[in-house]
Amino acid sequence: MRVSGQPVRGPAGPGLASLLALLVLWGGAGPAAAADERPGLTPCWVAGLENQAFCGSVRRPLDPLQPAGVMIDVHFAVLPSLARNRKPDPVFLLAGGPGQSAIELAGSAVRLLSRLGNRRDLVLVDQRGTGKSAPLACAEIVPTAPLFEVFDPVRQMQRLADCRGSLQKLPYGDLRHYTTWVAMQDLDAVRQALGAEQINLVGASYGTRAALEYLRQFPTRVRRAVLDGVAPPDMVLPVASSSDNQVALDAVLKACEIETPCQQRYPALRQDWKRLLSSLPRDVQVIHPVTGVPEKLGLTRDLLLALVRAPLYSPAMAAGLPMALHEAAQGRLGPLLGLASALGGRRLGRIHEGMHFAVVCSEDLPRLALSTDSPGADFADSFSRLYREVCAGWPGGPVPAAFYTVPVAAAPVLLLSGGADPVTPPRHAQRTAQALGAAARHVVVPQAGHGVLGLPCMRDVLFRFVDATDDAQALAVAADCALGIPRPQAFLPLAPAGAKVGGGGQTPPPGERR
């Protein structure tokens, strides 16, 4: 095993997220220490952080069954604890996606783990296929590209096919060897290189699947684990997403029906939605959200569902869906397009699509027929069809049967769920907690979306859970601080004075005319 240093430089450019990629977040950050405190690592600057970090890499076989074959470097960054008498158990952050670079996300989570960084090192490992670790990145979509090119399914499939062909020509281009179970062996190699007997894991969304796999393979090496938005290994992503998206959308529609102002403004919202679905496909006029140039866009059912799915991740953005859906039903797609692109414009880091499909095509697609989830009435099989088409030409890697199991946990595990989460709702964490046993605790924040740790008070829960001196104390940490957070009320644009509101006299948003 080799440990070497390499600076990490340059901004993490978010760009416009492809509709074919999942958008989930998290990374980590921490304060700096003196360079001579991390022998074997190189002082480096990580984009998004003000203080110096330490960078290194471990040499790993691309195929774990061929240790003398092709090798790759798995890169990591250590954000040193502020205190010189640091605790021996660092915190490892596991990025989401799948396909995000943990190092690229460092700046976005500096507030999330700042308290833990006082006494513990924070470690960001670029999972194989992401960041600088044998990256499997497709060409990013240019933000100013015409929307008909961005959203055209034929062009998207061709782009991914071209990307796959380019990736397979790389020295590390055997796409079968980027699965989660292999990547977690890399993670343990980083632990060994750092000389840590035990580590703490913090993962969100796909990062929770990675954490569960590390727990399965290396149970005695985990001191504490926090799983935010649980995506267990037996969750068949394309099918589960249809069902979970439907529940989240139905909740938005129902909330509007029981909120008096929303119901008065949009009394036929559910009918508007059904009418919009039944009218597709059709051409609509839109304003490009980046260039401001008017365009004609072919609106299909799959594109509409993708645009609706994006704001469901965040209750604050989902509050704009009643207005956006009503406007879309009238042929004005601008508000819905704006909501969807607003999520993609956040600093979530890029999705390495090659790694994303290497994971999903290997771990989820072979189990489509085993899923017991019923597709959502509106979302149906749109997600499954997309992945079937992409994965038809994507090499699938071997996955051991044990990967899909969740053994009883030997260390405390805190599972967090948002009740309004459209992709990893509480039902997935509930069965995972049952499998983990008495060392697991599941906390549901009813009105939170995808990412409970984004709530300020939950950062304190995270700190106290990890910092607790014994296991019983950790599992007893008070975690009800966010339970009473209300669902954001539907956004209602201001109506000009004297305008008729409700029924057939709906007032268009300011700046729009009929």
N, C-alpha and C positions, 0 to 999 in steps of 0.2 A: 504494500500500500504506500502511496506517495501523497504527501501533503505539500502543496505549493501555493504560492500567493499570486493573485492577479487583481489589479485594481478594477473596480466596477464604475464606469463613468457613463455620462450621457443621460439625458432625461428619458423617462418612460413615457413615450408618446401614446395617448389613449386612442386617437383616431375615431372613426365611426365603426362600431362593432358590426360584424357580419350577422345577418339574421340566422346563419347556420351555427353560430357559436352561443354557448351559454354564458350569461354575464353574472358572475358572482365575485365576491371580493374577499379581501383581507391580506395583510402582510404584517410587517412588524418593524419596530425601530427602537432605538435606545441611545443612551449617552455614551461618551467616549472615555477611554482610559489611556494610560501611557503605552507607547508602542512596545516597550520591552516586557510587557506583561503577557504577551501572546506569542511565545516562541513557536517558530515554524509557520506563522502566518504573516502576511504582508499588510502593512497599513494601507488603507484604500479609502476612497470617497464614494459613497453610494448616493445615487441621484435621489433627491428628496430629503436628504438628511443634512443638517448643519455640522454635525460632528463626525470625527473620523471613526471608521470601522476597521475591521481586520478581515481580510479575504484569503481564501484557500481553496483547494480542490482535492478530491480523492480520485485515484485512478481505479476504474471499475470495468469489468468485462461487459461488453454489450449483451452477450448471451451468457447468463450465469452458468449454463451447462458447458460452456466452452471457455474456461478461464485463461486459456492461452490464445484465444482468438482476438477479434477486434476489441480495442479498449476505448473507453470514453472518459472524459474528465467531468466529474460532478462538482459544480462550483457551489460555494456557500460563503456567507458573510456572517461574522460575529459582531454584534453590537454590544460592546462591553458594559458591564455593570458600573454604576457610578462609584459604589463603595469598593475600596481595595480588599476588604475582607468579604468578598462575594461568597454567596452560597454555591455549593458544588453542583447543583442540579439546574442546568440551563433550561430555558424555555424555547422549544422548537415550534415555529409556525409553519403550518401546512396550507399552501395556497389552494384556491378553488379552480373552477373551470369545468372539467379538467382542461389544463392548458395555460394557466397563469404562472408567471415567474414570481417566486416569493421575494427575490431581491428587488425586482422592479416595483413591488408594492410597498417597499419599506416606508416611504414618506407618508402614504395614505393612512398608516396605522400607528404613527408615532404617539398619538394620544391614547390609543387603545391599551398599550402595554407599558406606558411610561413608569407607572408605579412599580411594576414587576422588575423593570430595568434598573431600579435602584440597587438591588442586591443580587440580581441574577443576570447572567449573559442572555441575550436574545439571539437566536440562531435562525438564519433564513437560508434554506437550501433550495436551490433551483432544481426541481425534480427533473430527471432525465427527460429530454424533449422540450424543455423550456429554458428561457434566459440564455445563459452561456453553456448550459449542460447539454451538449449535442442537440442544439435547437432544431425543432421541426416546425418552422414558421412558414406560412404561405405569404404571398405578396399581400400587403395591406391594401384595402380598398381606399382609393383617393377620396377624401371628404368632399371634394368638389365634383366628383364624377356624376353624370346625369343619373337621376333616380331610376330611369327605365333600365339602365345598365346594372345598377346596384341590385335591383330587386328581380331582374329577369331570371327565372329558375334555370333556363337552359345555359345562360352565361355563367351562373353560379356553379352549376355542376361541372361545366368545362373548366372553370377556374380551379376547382378542387382536383379535378383529374390531372390537369397540368401540374398542379402543386405536388400531387402524389408522385408523378413521374420524376419531377426534379428532386424531390426528397430521396427517392430510392437510388439516385445516382451518387448520393453523398457517401463518404467512407463509412458512416454510421447509419446508412439508410435502410437497414433491415427493420421495417416498421413493426415487426412482430414482438420486439423486445422492449416495449415502453409501457408495459402494464403495471398496475399498482403494486402487485406482489413483488415484482422485481425492483421497483423504485424504492420500496421500503427497506430492502436490503442495502441499497445505497445510503439511505438515511441512517441506518445503524452503523455503516462504515464511517460516516461523519461523526457520529457519537463516539466511536472508538478513537478516531483521530484526535478528538478534543479531550479524551481521557475522562469522560463523564461516566460514572457508574450508572446513574439514572437520569432521566430527562422528564420534563413536563411537555405535554403536547397541547397545542391550541390549533384546532382546525375548523374551517367553516365550509359548508356545502360539500363539494367533492373532497375538500381537505378532511372532512370527517370520515369519509370512506377510507382515505389513506391512513388516518389515525387508527381506525378500527383494525386495519390490516397490520399495522405495526404492533398494536396490542396483541393480535393473534400470534404473530411470529416471535415477538420478543416481550412476553408479558412481564418478566422480572425487571426489564429495563425502564419501565414507565412508573413514575412516582405519582403523577396526576394527569388527567386528560380532560380537556374541555371541548365539547363538540357542539358547534353552533349551526343549526339547520342540517339535521342529520340525513345523510344519503347512504344508507346501509348497502352492503355489497349485493344483497339479493333484490335490491330495488331496480327494476327494469326501467331505466330512465325514459325511453321514448313512450312507453305505455303509461307509466305512472304520471308523467307530466300532463297527459291529456286529461286524466281524471282530476288531478290536483288543480290544473289551470281552470277547469270548469267550476269546481267548488269556489275558487277565489273570485271568478267573474260573477257567479250567481250571488255571492255575498255582496258585491258592489251594487248589483241591480236591486237586491232586496233592501239594502241600506237606503237607497234613493227612494224606494217605495214607502219606507217608514219615517224618513226625515221630511217633515212638512215642507220646508222651503224647496227641497229638491223635488218632491212629488208635485208641488204646485208648478214648478218651472218646467219639469219634464214628466207630465202625467202619463205619457205613453212610451216611456223609455224602453221597456222590454219589447214592445211592439216595434219600436224604431229599430232595435237591434235585429229582431227577426226579419224585418223588412229589408234591412241592409244586407244580411246574409243571403236572402233569397234573390237579391238583385244582381248578384255577382255571377260571372265576371262582367266588368264594365270599365270604360275609360273615365277618369276623373282629372280635373285640372288641379294642380298643386303648385305651391311655391317652394322651391328648393330651400331647405332650412339653413343651408350654408351660403349658397350663392345668391339667393333671393330671386332667381330666374324662374319665371312661370314654365311649367312643363305639363305635358299630358302623360298620365301614368295609367297603365293597365292594372286595375285593382282586382285581384283574385281572392278567393276565399282563404287560401293559405297565407297570402300576404297580409290580409286583414287580421287573421288570428295571430300572426307574429307581431304585428303592431300593437294589438290589444294586450298580448302577453307581457310585453316589456314593462309597462307601468304598473302591472299587478305586483311586481317585486317590492314596491315601496308604497305603503298606504297613503303617504302624502301625495304621491303622483297618481295613485289610483283614484284619489278624490277628484281628479280632473276628468275621469273617464265618462261620467254621465253627460257632461257638456260635449266632450269629444265625440262620443257615440251618436248623440243627437245630431250634431253638425255633420258627421259622416253620413248619416242617413239622409241628410238633405243635399248630399253631394259635395260637401266641403270637408276635405280630408286634412286640412292644415292643422287643426288642434291635435288630432290623433297622431299625425306624423311628428309634431313637435314633442308630444309626451314621450313617444318611443325613442326619438333621437336624444332627448334629455338624459335618459338613462345611459345610453351609449357614450354620451359626452363626459360622464364622470370619470375621475381618475382611477379607473379599475385596472389599468394595465392591459396589454394586448393579450388576446387568446392565441396561443400557438396551435393553430387548427390541426396541424399534422399530429401533434401529441393528443389533442382532444379526440380525434377519430381513432387513433391507435388504441386508446383506452376504451371508448364506448363500443367500437366495432369488435373488440376482443371480449369485453366483460358483459355487455348488455345485450347486444344484438342476438347472440346465440340462444338467449333465454326468452325471446319474445313470446314463443308459444307457451312458456311456463308461467307467464304472468297471469295473476288472478284479478287484476284491475279491469274494470269496465271503462271503455273509452268515454270521454265526456260527450254530451249530446251535440255540442257545437264544435269542439276541437277534434272530435272523432279520431281518425288515424293520420292526421296531417303530419304530426311529428314522426310517427313510425315510418311513414312513406319516405320522408326526407332521409332518415338514417338508413333505411333499407337501400335506397338508391346510392347513397355515398358508400356505404359499407360493402356493396356488391363488388366493388373493385379494390377494396382496402384490405390488405393482409391482416388476418386476425392472429393474435399470438396465443400460445397455450396458457390456460388459467387452471390452476389446481382446484379440485372440487372443494377442498377445505377453505378456499378463499371466500366462498359464499356463506360461511358459518360465522357466528359470533359467539365465542366461548365466554364462560363466566370470567368476569374481570378480577384481576388480582390487586388492582389499585383503584382508588376512587375515580369515578368518571361523572362529570357534570354534563348533562345533555340539555340543550336549550332549543326551544321551538317558538316560532311566531305563528299565532293562530290564523293570521291572514297570509301566510307564506304560500305562494302558488306553486312551488316546486319541491320544497322539503317541509311540508306541514307536519303537525305533531304526530300523526298516525305512524310515520316512519320511525320517529324517535321512541315512541311508546313501545313498539315491539322490540326495538334494539335494547332499550333499558331492561325489559323483562329478560332478555337473553343474557345480558351482562350480570344480572343478579343483584345481590344486596349492596354491592359497592357502587351501584349506579343510582343517580338521582336525576329525574326529568323535571324541568321547569318550563311551563308554557306561559308565554306572554300573549294574551288573547288577541290584542289588536296590533301586534308587531308583524312586520313582513319578513323578508329574507335577510336575516342578519340581526339577531337580538343583541349581540355585543356592541352594535352601533349606538344603542341607547346609553346615555351617560351613566346612569346609576348601575347598569349591568357591568360596567368596567370595574366598579368597586367590588361587585360580587365575584368577578373573575379573579381579581387580586387576592381577596380574602380566601377564596377556595384554594388557590395555588399556594398561598403563603402560610396557610394553617399548619401548625406544628405536628398535628397527628391526623389520622384518617377520619376518625369520628368527628373531630372538630370541623374538618373540611366539608363533610357531608351534611353537617348541621348549620352551615352558613345561611343566614337569612337572605332569601333571594326573591322576596315579594315586592321589591321597590317599584317595579314597572307594571305590576298586574293591573293597576287601575288606569293605565294610560288609555284615553278614549280613542275611538276610531275618528280620524279626521273627517269633518263634515264635507259633503260634496262642494266642490268649487262652483260658484255661481257668478258668472260675469255680471258686472253692473249694467242695469238697464237704463237707457236714457230716460229723462223725465217725461212722464206722460205715456210711456210705451206700454202696450198691453202685454202682460205676462201670463203664461199658462195657456192651455188648450191649443188652438191653431194659431194664436198670435204670438208665438215665440219670438223674442227679440234676438237678433243675431249679435254675436260678440262685438264690442267696440272695434271700429275699423273695417267691419265687413258690411256689405250691402247685398240685398237680394235683387 
